[in-house]
Structures are given as C-alpha cells and as structure tokens.
Amino acid sequence: MTPSTLYDGDNKIAVHTPEGPYWDRGGKIVRATNDDDASYGQVSLRQAIVRSINTPMIQLGMDVGLDRVRQASIDAGLLPSSFGARVPAFSLGTATPSSIRMASAYGTFAAEGTHHAPYSVSGLTHGGQKLELRKDHAKRAFSRAVAAQVDDALRGAVQSPDGSAREAAVGGGEVAGKGGTAQDGTSAWFVGYTKKLSTAVSLSRVDPKSQELMPLKGMGGGGAGASGDTYPMDIWKSYMADGAAQ
C-alpha cells in the first residue's frame, strides 16, 4: 500500500476482515462513520489523512492488522500501557497517552523516522557542580521513506486548502499536524510540529463531584451548539504565533 492507494471514503460502510464483514457481539455488522456523516467516494490514503476521513483509516487498520497498528504506535513513541481493546476504531486512536508521549510520537516523523524518548529534565547540579545527564538513546522507528510519506500527509492536513487542520497554518509551510476528538465527545486533541518543535494540546473536563469526563459540547461560552473540539488547535496556534517556534 502507498499514500495513493484508494479506499472507500463513504459514510457507514461495512468494516471487513480477510474472512468477511466484522460482526459485533450483538450480531450486527460494524459500520464505520465519518464526522457529520459525510461521504467522499474513493479517496487516497493521503487524502484520508489530509481531510480526516475516518472510514479509510478504520479499514486500513483491519487490512494491515491491528497488532501491527499497535506496534507502529509503540515504535513512534506511545507506551504499551496506554492501549485498550483492539476493535475497528482502534486505528482512529482509542488509546489514552499523555500529551508528552503524543508530542514525542509526532516528533518521530519530524525527525525522519527516528524516535527520541521524551524527558522532563534539562539540567542537573549537585553541590554547585553540573552533572552529566544520561545520553539520549535515539532509535530508528521507521524508514526515512515511510516517515516522509506520513510527514507529507500531516503537512497536507495543515497546508492544503481542504486540509482538516488548515486553520493551524502559522509560520510558513513547514507546519504539520492533526487534530482528533473522542467518539463520545469528552476530549479533543491537536498535535502539531515543525522540524524543531513538536507540541500536543489535549482538552477535557471533569465533573467535580463524580470525577467522570464530561462532554465538551457547550463549553467556553459558545452555547449548546459549540462542540469545543476546536480549542486545542486554537491554543496550539496561539502558542506558536507567540514565538514558541522561534
């Protein structure tokens, strides 16, 4: 498969395994859905990333195998402990990684496929003497060619006129990134990067009494119709525009 491989981008298409349709425990065929129930016809895998079309990504995960999707995510920088059940939606992102791990994973593609483990300490002294920190152990996660293909698609999501993250375009053409929203609407993300900096912004809200996640819809004074899923991108863009990328 290549970025130009075509997949069905229509809404509510049946998810297939090599043996046939994927059935849920209730005896129904699982159907993939797109945001706003939109249908796109045949689209390339690159366009599916650029325009954030769910159905091709779900079927791609089934075709290559969810075990391989999981391993690729770990290679990029996510922790094995952040993953849940391997169901069709797994390929859209059902894991629960920390923001620093998401920034690190996207940074792998900025670094041409080399993963650098994140850390939070930039310097250490004892008795006034600077101590040497442990050397960064870089690891080749993906080939340069594969990383370049992913980078190109993520760059397209920001730079293309029809890109799902086009409003995040700041500071020229080197910005790449993508947003995402939990299926139940309780959290939203945006991860963007340049060649020098990768930053993840996550947003959720918790009921102070039950400590359970609450829907983002209506937050921020936008009324009941406001989804709240644009805030991570807005925060990221403001952060970058204020000079973080300098």
Residue pairs with C-beta under 8 A, 6 or more apart in sequence:
1 45
1 60
1 63
1 64
2 45
2 149
3 44
3 45
3 46
3 149
3 152
3 153
4 44
4 45
4 46
5 44
5 45
6 42
6 43
6 44
7 42
7 43
7 44
7 45
7 48
7 55
7 56
7 59
7 60
8 41
8 42
8 55
8 56
8 59
9 34
9 39
9 40
9 41
9 42
9 43
9 47
9 48
9 53
9 55
9 56
10 39
10 40
10 41
10 55
11 32
11 33
11 34
11 37
11 38
11 39
11 55
12 31
12 32
12 33
12 37
13 31
13 32
13 55
13 59
14 21
14 22
14 29
14 30
14 31
14 32
15 21
15 22
15 29
15 30
15 31
15 32
15 58
15 59
15 62
15 88
16 22
16 59
16 62
17 62
21 29
21 30
22 29
22 30
22 62
22 88
23 29
23 30
24 30
30 88
32 54
32 55
32 58
32 59
32 88
33 54
33 55
34 40
34 53
34 54
34 55
35 52
35 54
38 53
40 47
40 51
40 53
43 51
43 53
43 56
45 56
45 60
45 153
46 149
46 152
46 153
46 156
47 53
48 55
48 56
48 57
48 60
49 57
49 153
49 154
49 156
49 157
49 178
50 153
50 156
50 157
50 160
50 162
50 163
50 164
51 157
51 162
51 163
51 164
52 157
52 164
52 165
52 178
52 179
52 180
54 92
57 91
57 92
58 88
58 89
58 91
58 92
60 91
61 69
61 88
61 90
61 91
62 88
62 91
66 86
66 90
66 91
67 86
69 90
69 91
70 83
70 86
70 90
72 142
73 83
73 95
73 105
74 80
75 108
75 115
75 141
75 142
76 105
76 106
76 108
76 109
76 115
76 141
76 142
77 101
77 104
77 105
77 107
77 108
77 115
77 117
77 118
77 141
78 95
78 97
78 101
78 102
78 105
79 97
79 101
82 95
82 96
82 97
82 98
82 101
83 90
83 94
83 95
84 90
84 94
84 95
84 96
85 94
87 94
89 183
92 180
92 183
93 180
97 105
99 200
99 201
99 202
100 118
100 120
100 200
101 118
102 189
102 191
102 200
102 202
103 118
103 191
103 193
103 198
103 199
103 200
104 115
104 116
104 117
104 118
104 198
105 115
105 191
106 154
106 176
106 177
106 191
106 192
106 193
106 198
106 200
107 115
107 116
107 193
107 198
108 114
108 115
108 116
108 141
108 142
108 147
109 142
109 147
109 150
109 151
109 154
109 176
109 193
110 151
110 176
110 193
110 194
110 195
110 198
111 138
111 147
112 144
112 147
112 148
112 151
113 140
113 141
113 142
113 143
113 144
113 146
113 147
114 138
114 139
114 140
114 141
115 138
115 139
115 140
115 141
116 136
116 138
117 136
117 137
117 139
121 133
123 130
123 133
124 130
124 131
124 133
125 131
141 147
142 150
151 176
154 176
154 177
154 178
155 173
155 174
155 175
155 176
156 163
157 163
157 164
157 165
157 166
157 176
157 177
157 178
158 165
158 166
158 168
158 169
158 175
158 176
158 177
158 192
159 166
159 169
159 173
159 175
160 166
164 178
164 179
165 177
165 178
165 179
165 190
165 192
165 233
167 230
167 233
167 237
168 175
168 177
168 190
168 192
168 233
168 236
168 237
169 175
170 237
170 240
170 241
170 245
171 194
171 240
171 241
171 245
174 194
174 195
175 192
175 193
175 194
175 240
176 192
176 193
176 194
177 190
177 191
177 192
177 193
177 236
178 190
178 191
178 192
179 188
179 189
179 190
179 191
179 229
179 232
179 233
180 188
180 189
180 190
181 187
181 188
181 189
181 216
181 227
181 229
182 188
184 215
185 215
185 216
185 217
185 227
185 228
185 229
186 204
186 213
186 214
186 215
186 216
187 202
187 203
187 204
187 213
187 216
188 202
188 203
188 204
188 216
188 228
188 229
188 230
188 231
188 232
189 200
189 201
189 202
189 203
189 232
190 200
190 201
190 232
190 233
190 235
190 236
191 198
191 199
191 200
191 201
192 198
192 199
192 236
192 240
193 199
194 245
196 245
197 244
197 245
199 236
199 239
199 240
199 244
201 232
201 233
201 235
201 236
201 239
202 232
203 216
203 228
203 231
203 232
203 235
204 213
204 216
205 213
205 214
205 216
205 219
206 212
206 213
206 214
207 213
207 214
215 228
216 227
216 228
216 229
216 231
217 224
217 225
217 226
217 227
217 228
218 224
218 225
218 226
218 228
219 226
219 228
219 231
220 226
220 228
220 231
222 228
